[in-house]
Amino acid sequence: MPTGGPFPTENDSFNTYFNQVFNYLNLPANSARLGISAVNLGDLNTQKTQWDIVFPLSQSDATSTKQNRGDRDDLRELIEDTLRTIYDDIPASAFNSTDRTTLNLPLRDTTRTTRGAITDIPVADAKAAGGGAVQFRVRVTQDATRASRHSLADGIEMKYIIINPAAAPAPGGGSGTPTPGTPSGGSAATPAAPASADDCQLTHFSPKSIFTVPFGASAAGKTLYCFFRWVNHTTPANSSNWTTVRVVHIS
């Protein structure tokens, strides 16, 4: 299982690494000094609880199944994604030598380099997660299997629209608040499927390569049309081109 950055390749070694950094990042003095957000720390704690169940099952000869190993690999992707987000949010000036040794983040060249244009277009997968939510996984084209964020990007930008195939105008123009991306009650017709990202008004940004967007229970039964690109917030012109449309039937 190839990985990048500070993470060991083998699962046993990764488990040792994860236990070490989990305890280290949860020390109140460290989490405060490094500026770790409550949201990211909460995600990490939830994933650690799940890992402590899934990992032993996947490693034991008596309980290791294809399903257990798949659950372990999927969870490991989420954990690595959360750790990358935590590490990226820590200012370089906050790290001390113990931090870098414990987290396996050696000091890099401090010469500031302008990030160039992103020529890679993200590979994006999306699937309904139930309750009106959709889970997204994006990766660079060079990575055949694992979710990953482009090294020159701040994250992934999604433009989208949600269409109700059964939408019909309400008598007299209707009222109420429509689901984002769906027509209002007074619309004369259901909007057409978008041909490009320019046809979508709604956006979502994620610094993570695996993320879930809760569109709400009212979105169930509707269709999501979405486009993705790697985005550089500092120099927007260096962001990547958009993907072709991805279509998800929300459940």
C-alpha positions in Angstrom: 0.0 0.0 0.0 2.0 3.0 -1.2 1.6 6.2 0.8 3.3 9.6 0.7 4.8 12.1 3.1 5.4 11.1 6.7 3.3 7.9 6.7 4.9 4.4 6.9 4.0 2.0 4.1 3.3 -1.1 6.1 0.1 -1.2 8.2 1.9 -2.4 11.4 4.3 0.5 11.1 1.5 2.9 10.4 -0.4 1.6 13.4 2.6 2.4 15.6 3.1 5.8 14.0 -0.6 6.6 14.4 -0.7 5.7 18.1 2.3 7.8 18.7 1.1 11.0 16.9 -2.4 10.6 18.2 -1.2 10.7 21.8 1.2 13.5 21.0 -1.3 15.7 19.3 -3.9 15.2 22.0 -1.7 16.5 24.7 -3.3 19.8 25.6 0.0 21.7 25.6 0.8 20.5 22.1 -2.6 20.9 20.6 -2.7 24.5 21.9 0.8 25.4 20.9 0.4 24.0 17.4 -3.0 25.5 16.9 -4.9 22.3 16.1 -8.5 23.0 15.6 -11.2 21.4 17.7 -12.9 20.1 14.5 -9.7 18.4 13.2 -8.9 17.0 16.6 -12.5 15.7 16.9 -12.2 14.0 13.5 -9.0 12.4 14.6 -10.4 11.1 17.8 -13.4 9.6 16.1 -11.2 7.9 13.6 -8.9 6.6 16.3 -11.9 4.9 18.0 -12.8 3.2 14.7 -9.2 2.3 14.0 -8.8 0.5 17.4 -11.7 -1.8 16.3 -11.0 -2.2 12.6 -7.2 -2.6 12.6 -7.0 -5.7 15.0 -9.7 -7.4 13.1 -7.9 -6.9 9.8 -4.6 -8.3 11.2 -5.7 -11.4 13.0 -5.7 -14.7 11.1 -8.9 -15.6 12.8 -10.8 -12.4 11.7 -9.0 -11.0 8.7 -11.5 -10.9 5.8 -11.6 -9.0 2.5 -14.3 -6.8 4.0 -12.2 -6.1 7.2 -9.1 -5.3 5.2 -11.1 -3.0 2.9 -12.6 -1.2 5.9 -9.0 -0.8 7.3 -7.7 0.7 4.0 -10.6 3.1 3.6 -10.3 4.3 7.2 -6.5 4.6 6.8 -7.1 7.0 3.9 -9.4 9.1 6.1 -6.8 9.2 8.9 -4.0 10.2 6.6 -6.2 12.9 5.1 -7.0 14.3 8.5 -3.3 14.2 9.6 -2.2 16.0 6.4 -4.8 18.7 7.1 -3.6 19.1 10.7 0.0 19.3 9.6 -0.7 21.8 6.8 -2.5 24.1 9.2 0.5 24.3 11.6 2.7 27.3 11.0 6.2 26.4 10.2 7.4 28.6 12.9 5.5 26.6 15.5 7.3 23.4 15.0 10.2 22.4 17.3 12.7 19.6 16.8 10.6 17.2 19.0 7.5 17.9 16.9 9.3 17.2 13.7 10.9 14.0 15.0 7.6 12.6 16.5 5.5 13.5 13.4 8.2 12.6 10.9 8.1 16.0 9.4 11.8 17.0 8.7 12.6 20.6 8.1 12.2 21.5 4.5 14.0 24.1 2.4 12.7 27.4 3.8 13.2 29.3 0.5 9.8 30.4 -0.6 8.9 29.1 -4.0 6.1 30.4 -6.1 3.6 27.6 -6.9 3.3 27.1 -10.6 0.2 26.4 -12.7 -1.5 23.1 -12.0 -1.7 21.1 -15.2 -3.2 17.9 -13.6 -7.0 17.6 -13.6 -8.4 15.8 -10.5 -9.8 12.4 -10.7 -13.1 12.5 -8.7 -15.4 9.9 -7.5 -18.7 10.5 -5.7 -21.3 8.3 -4.2 -24.6 8.8 -2.2 -24.1 8.3 1.5 -27.7 8.4 2.5 -29.7 11.1 4.3 -29.1 13.5 1.4 -25.4 13.4 1.9 -22.7 12.6 -0.8 -19.2 11.4 -0.2 -16.4 12.6 -2.5 -12.9 11.2 -3.1 -10.4 13.0 -5.3 -6.9 12.1 -6.3 -4.1 13.2 -8.7 -3.9 11.2 -11.9 -0.6 9.7 -11.0 -2.1 7.9 -8.0 -4.2 5.0 -9.3 -6.0 4.1 -6.1 -5.6 6.4 -3.1 -7.2 9.7 -2.4 -4.7 12.5 -2.6 -4.4 16.3 -2.9 -2.2 18.0 -5.5 0.9 19.4 -3.9 0.4 22.8 -5.6 -3.2 23.1 -4.6 -4.9 24.5 -1.5 -7.7 22.0 -1.9 -10.5 20.9 -4.2 -13.2 23.2 -5.5 -16.6 21.8 -6.6 -19.2 23.7 -8.6 -22.6 22.0 -8.7 -26.3 22.1 -9.2 -29.0 19.8 -7.8 -32.0 19.1 -10.0 -35.3 17.6 -9.1 -36.4 15.5 -12.1 -39.9 15.6 -10.9 -40.0 19.3 -10.2 -43.1 21.1 -11.3 -44.2 24.8 -10.8 -46.5 25.4 -7.9 -49.9 27.0 -8.6 -49.6 30.8 -8.5 -45.9 30.8 -8.4 -45.5 28.8 -5.2 -43.5 29.7 -2.1 -41.0 28.3 0.4 -37.3 27.7 0.3 -36.0 25.4 -2.4 -33.1 23.0 -1.9 -29.9 24.8 -3.0 -29.4 24.3 -6.8 -33.1 23.4 -7.4 -35.6 25.7 -9.1 -38.0 27.8 -7.0 -41.6 27.0 -6.9 -42.3 29.6 -9.5 -39.9 28.3 -12.1 -41.4 27.5 -15.5 -39.3 24.4 -16.0 -36.8 22.2 -14.4 -33.3 23.5 -15.3 -31.3 21.6 -17.9 -28.3 19.5 -16.9 -25.2 21.7 -16.9 -22.8 21.4 -19.8 -19.8 22.9 -17.9 -18.9 24.3 -14.5 -19.9 27.7 -15.8 -23.5 26.6 -15.7 -23.3 26.0 -12.0 -23.8 28.8 -9.4 -23.1 26.8 -6.2 -19.7 26.0 -4.9 -18.0 24.0 -2.2 -14.3 24.0 -1.1 -12.5 21.2 0.8 -8.9 21.1 1.9 -9.3 17.4 2.2 -9.2 14.8 -0.6 -12.0 12.8 1.1 -15.0 14.8 2.2 -18.8 14.5 2.7 -21.3 17.2 1.9 -24.7 17.1 3.6 -27.2 18.5 1.1 -30.1 17.8 3.5 -32.8 15.2 3.6 -34.9 17.2 1.1 -32.2 16.5 -1.6 -33.0 12.7 -1.5 -34.3 11.6 -4.8 -32.8 14.5 -6.7 -29.7 14.5 -9.0 -26.4 16.2 -8.3 -24.3 17.4 -11.2 -20.8 18.5 -10.2 -17.5 19.6 -11.6 -14.1 19.7 -9.8 -10.8 21.5 -10.0 -7.6 21.9 -8.0 -7.6 25.4 -6.7 -4.8 27.8 -5.8 -6.4 30.6 -3.6 -3.3 32.8 -3.7 -3.0 32.7 -7.5 -6.4 31.6 -8.9 -5.0 31.7 -12.5 -2.8 28.7 -11.5 -5.8 26.5 -10.6 -6.4 23.5 -12.8 -9.0 23.1 -15.5 -12.4 21.6 -14.5 -13.3 17.9 -14.8 -16.1 16.8 -16.9 -19.5 16.4 -15.1 -20.0 13.8 -12.4 -23.6 12.7 -11.8 -24.9 11.4 -8.5 -28.4 10.3 -7.7 -28.8 11.4 -4.1 -30.4 9.0 -1.6 
